[in-house]
Amino acid sequence: MSMRSHRVPEEYMRWTKLLYANPTSVVRFAAGTSRPFSVQVGVHQGSSLSPLLFILCITKETQKQHQWTLLFADEVMLASESRDDLQKRVQS
């Protein structure tokens, strides 16, 4: 739903859905590699698409309460007219 609300084209949504259909992963360690296991939640680690998907999902939820919040990957920017106003918003 988040992709649609951000007006992501249907074709991109279909490709993303295919990318995330039945994902599996393995763990590599000194003695070898684990058997594949199913990944049920989250975004693909190391994928260049992951930060964008995270932002698409979290931005709408965050801005419902704080319209003055901007997000990018693991960074947050809070904006306000004054330092006092910013302090009040952060504490609310």
C-alpha positions in Angstrom: 0.0 0.0 0.0 2.8 2.4 0.8 4.3 2.1 -2.7 0.9 2.9 -4.3 0.3 5.9 -2.0 3.7 7.2 -3.2 2.5 6.7 -6.8 5.1 4.0 -7.7 4.3 2.6 -11.1 2.5 -0.8 -11.1 5.3 -2.4 -13.1 7.9 -1.5 -10.4 5.5 -2.9 -7.7 5.2 -6.2 -9.6 9.0 -6.4 -9.9 9.4 -5.7 -6.2 6.8 -8.3 -5.3 8.7 -10.9 -7.4 11.9 -10.0 -5.7 10.4 -10.6 -2.3 8.4 -13.7 -3.2 9.7 -16.7 -1.2 13.0 -15.2 -0.2 15.7 -17.5 1.3 19.1 -16.8 2.8 22.2 -18.6 4.1 24.8 -17.9 6.7 28.5 -18.2 5.8 30.9 -19.0 8.6 34.5 -20.5 8.9 33.3 -24.1 8.8 31.1 -23.6 5.7 27.7 -22.4 4.7 24.3 -23.1 6.4 21.4 -24.7 4.7 19.0 -22.2 3.0 16.3 -20.9 5.3 13.1 -18.8 4.7 13.2 -15.1 5.5 9.7 -14.0 6.6 10.2 -10.3 7.4 12.4 -7.3 6.6 14.1 -6.0 3.5 17.0 -7.7 1.8 20.3 -6.9 3.5 22.8 -5.2 1.2 20.2 -4.5 -1.5 20.4 -1.0 -2.9 16.6 -1.1 -3.0 16.2 -1.7 0.7 16.7 1.9 2.0 14.1 3.1 -0.5 11.6 0.5 0.5 12.1 1.3 4.2 11.6 5.0 3.5 8.4 4.4 1.5 6.9 2.3 4.3 8.0 4.4 7.3 7.6 8.0 5.9 3.8 8.0 5.8 3.5 6.5 9.3 6.0 9.0 10.8 4.5 12.0 9.1 1.0 11.2 10.4 2.2 12.5 13.8 5.1 14.8 12.7 4.7 16.4 9.3 8.0 18.3 9.8 10.1 15.1 9.8 12.2 14.1 6.9 13.8 10.6 6.6 16.6 9.1 4.5 18.0 5.6 5.1 19.1 5.8 8.8 19.1 9.6 9.0 16.3 11.8 10.4 16.0 15.6 10.0 13.7 17.6 12.2 12.6 21.1 11.1 11.1 23.9 13.0 10.8 27.7 13.0 12.7 28.1 16.3 14.8 26.1 18.7 12.1 26.3 21.4 9.4 25.1 19.0 11.7 22.2 17.9 12.2 21.2 21.5 8.5 21.2 22.1 7.8 19.1 19.0 10.5 16.5 20.0 9.1 16.2 23.5 5.5 15.8 22.2 
